[in-house]
Amino acid sequence: MAEIYHRMYLMDLKKDSVMEYSGREETEKNVEWQKNADDTMHRIMKNTAIEAYQEQTDLFVDLHTAAQRMKRKKIISGEFVSRELGWFRAAFISIETDLEKKPVKMIFTIQSIDNEKRKEEKLLHTSNTDSLTGGYKRRAYEKDILALSEEEEFIYVSMDAWMSID
């Protein structure tokens, strides 16, 4: 698991506690549970995500709403940016639920997805860019036009230019 996830935490919502988790029995015996799980999760994300993502991460790790958001779900995840990792995926994974199917024990993971995001950005760039000219394809312009407000006036000019060599 340590090769997949940058960090993992085990949460017991009934006991309102969190501990860093490696999945190894000997480590679990030496690690103390931290009380006030919600504050701990906010502190972890504050130290992980860049400032531009703080509001989003605060909403994501809010343990007061996490159980309801996860009702009847095994996992919820969000993608954010970190100074250390670049893009990362944070996820809550339910491992024990109550009678209402709300999680009472969860694992919280942080996984670097920076390489995946770079590949995704490269694919998007390739799909929107002409490989010969480097100019945008029509689809990229259509996306930009749809983003414009209907109240704004604009002129859109598109043309294909080609040259025949005899």
C-alpha positions as CSV (number, residue, x, y, z in Angstrom):
1,M,0.0,0.0,0.0
2,A,2.9,2.4,0.8
3,E,4.0,2.2,-2.9
4,I,0.5,3.3,-4.0
5,Y,-0.4,6.0,-1.5
6,H,1.7,8.9,-0.3
7,R,0.0,8.9,3.1
8,M,-2.9,6.9,4.7
9,Y,-4.9,7.6,7.8
10,L,-7.2,5.4,9.7
11,M,-10.3,7.1,11.2
12,D,-12.7,6.0,13.9
13,L,-15.6,8.3,13.8
14,K,-17.2,6.8,16.9
15,K,-14.1,7.6,18.9
16,D,-13.5,10.9,17.0
17,S,-9.8,9.9,16.4
18,V,-7.3,9.5,13.6
19,M,-4.0,7.8,13.3
20,E,-1.4,7.6,10.5
21,Y,-1.8,4.2,9.0
22,S,0.7,2.0,7.1
23,G,-1.2,-1.3,7.3
24,R,1.7,-2.8,9.3
25,E,0.8,-4.2,12.7
26,E,4.1,-3.2,14.3
27,T,3.6,0.4,13.2
28,E,0.0,0.6,14.5
29,K,1.2,-0.4,18.0
30,N,3.7,2.5,18.1
31,V,1.4,5.2,16.7
32,E,-1.0,7.1,19.0
33,W,-4.5,8.0,18.0
34,Q,-5.0,11.7,17.6
35,K,-8.2,13.0,19.1
36,N,-10.6,15.5,17.3
37,A,-10.5,13.8,13.9
38,D,-12.1,16.7,12.0
39,D,-9.5,19.2,13.2
40,T,-6.8,16.7,12.4
41,M,-8.0,16.2,8.8
42,H,-8.3,19.9,8.2
43,R,-4.7,20.3,9.5
44,I,-3.4,17.5,7.3
45,M,-5.0,19.1,4.2
46,K,-3.9,22.6,5.1
47,N,-0.3,21.2,5.2
48,T,-0.8,19.3,1.9
49,A,-2.8,21.4,-0.5
50,I,-1.7,24.7,-1.9
51,E,-3.6,27.8,-0.8
52,A,-5.8,28.0,-3.9
53,Y,-7.4,24.7,-3.0
54,Q,-7.9,25.3,0.7
55,E,-11.6,26.1,0.5
56,Q,-12.2,23.0,-1.6
57,T,-10.2,20.7,0.6
58,D,-11.9,22.1,3.8
59,L,-15.3,21.1,2.3
60,F,-14.0,17.7,1.2
61,V,-12.5,16.6,4.5
62,D,-15.3,18.0,6.7
63,L,-16.1,15.0,8.8
64,H,-19.4,16.5,10.0
65,T,-20.7,15.9,6.4
66,A,-18.5,13.1,5.2
67,A,-20.7,10.3,6.7
68,Q,-23.8,11.7,5.0
69,R,-21.9,12.2,1.7
70,M,-20.6,8.6,1.9
71,K,-24.0,7.1,2.8
72,R,-24.3,3.9,0.7
73,K,-20.9,4.6,-1.0
74,K,-17.7,2.8,-0.5
75,I,-15.4,5.7,-1.6
76,I,-15.4,9.4,-2.3
77,S,-12.5,11.3,-3.8
78,G,-11.3,14.7,-4.9
79,E,-8.4,16.0,-6.9
80,F,-6.2,18.9,-5.6
81,V,-2.7,20.4,-6.0
82,S,0.1,20.2,-3.5
83,R,3.5,21.9,-3.4
84,E,5.2,18.6,-2.7
85,L,3.2,16.2,-4.9
86,G,1.8,18.3,-7.7
87,W,-1.7,16.9,-8.4
88,F,-3.0,14.4,-5.8
89,R,-6.1,12.5,-5.2
90,A,-7.5,12.4,-1.6
91,A,-10.1,9.7,-0.9
92,F,-12.2,8.4,2.0
93,I,-12.7,4.7,1.9
94,S,-15.4,3.2,4.1
95,I,-14.3,0.1,5.9
96,E,-17.1,-0.2,8.5
97,T,-20.6,1.2,8.5
98,D,-23.5,1.5,11.0
99,L,-27.1,0.2,10.5
100,E,-27.9,3.3,8.3
101,K,-25.0,2.4,6.0
102,K,-23.0,5.5,7.1
103,P,-19.3,4.9,7.7
104,V,-18.0,4.7,11.2
105,K,-14.5,3.7,10.3
106,M,-12.7,5.0,7.2
107,I,-9.3,5.1,5.6
108,F,-8.2,8.4,4.2
109,T,-5.6,8.2,1.4
110,I,-3.4,10.7,-0.4
111,Q,-2.1,9.5,-3.7
112,S,0.1,11.4,-6.2
113,I,-1.6,11.6,-9.6
114,D,0.7,14.2,-11.1
115,N,1.9,11.9,-13.9
116,E,-1.7,10.9,-14.8
117,K,-2.6,14.6,-15.0
118,R,0.3,15.4,-17.2
119,K,-0.7,12.6,-19.6
120,E,-4.3,13.9,-19.5
121,E,-3.1,17.5,-20.3
122,K,-1.0,16.2,-23.2
123,L,-3.9,14.3,-24.6
124,L,-6.2,17.3,-24.4
125,H,-3.6,19.5,-26.0
126,T,-3.1,16.9,-28.8
127,S,-6.9,16.6,-29.4
128,N,-7.3,20.4,-29.6
129,T,-4.2,21.3,-31.6
130,D,-3.3,20.7,-35.2
131,S,0.0,18.7,-35.3
132,L,1.2,20.3,-38.5
133,T,0.5,24.0,-37.7
134,G,0.3,24.0,-33.9
135,G,-2.9,26.0,-34.3
136,Y,-6.1,25.2,-32.4
137,K,-8.6,22.9,-34.0
138,R,-12.2,23.9,-34.5
139,R,-13.3,22.0,-31.4
140,A,-11.1,24.2,-29.1
141,Y,-12.7,27.3,-30.5
142,E,-16.2,26.0,-30.1
143,K,-15.5,25.3,-26.4
144,D,-14.2,28.9,-26.0
145,I,-17.3,30.3,-27.8
146,L,-19.7,28.3,-25.6
147,A,-17.9,29.9,-22.5
148,L,-18.7,33.4,-23.7
149,S,-21.6,35.3,-22.3
150,E,-24.6,35.8,-24.7
151,E,-24.5,39.5,-23.7
152,E,-21.0,40.0,-25.1
153,E,-20.5,40.9,-28.7
154,F,-17.8,39.2,-30.6
155,I,-16.7,38.3,-34.1
156,Y,-15.4,34.9,-34.9
157,V,-13.4,34.3,-38.0
158,S,-12.3,30.8,-39.1
159,M,-10.5,29.8,-42.3
160,D,-8.5,27.0,-43.6
161,A,-5.4,27.8,-45.6
162,W,-3.6,25.3,-47.7
163,M,-1.1,25.5,-50.4
164,S,-0.6,23.2,-53.4
165,I,2.9,22.5,-54.5
166,D,3.0,21.5,-58.2
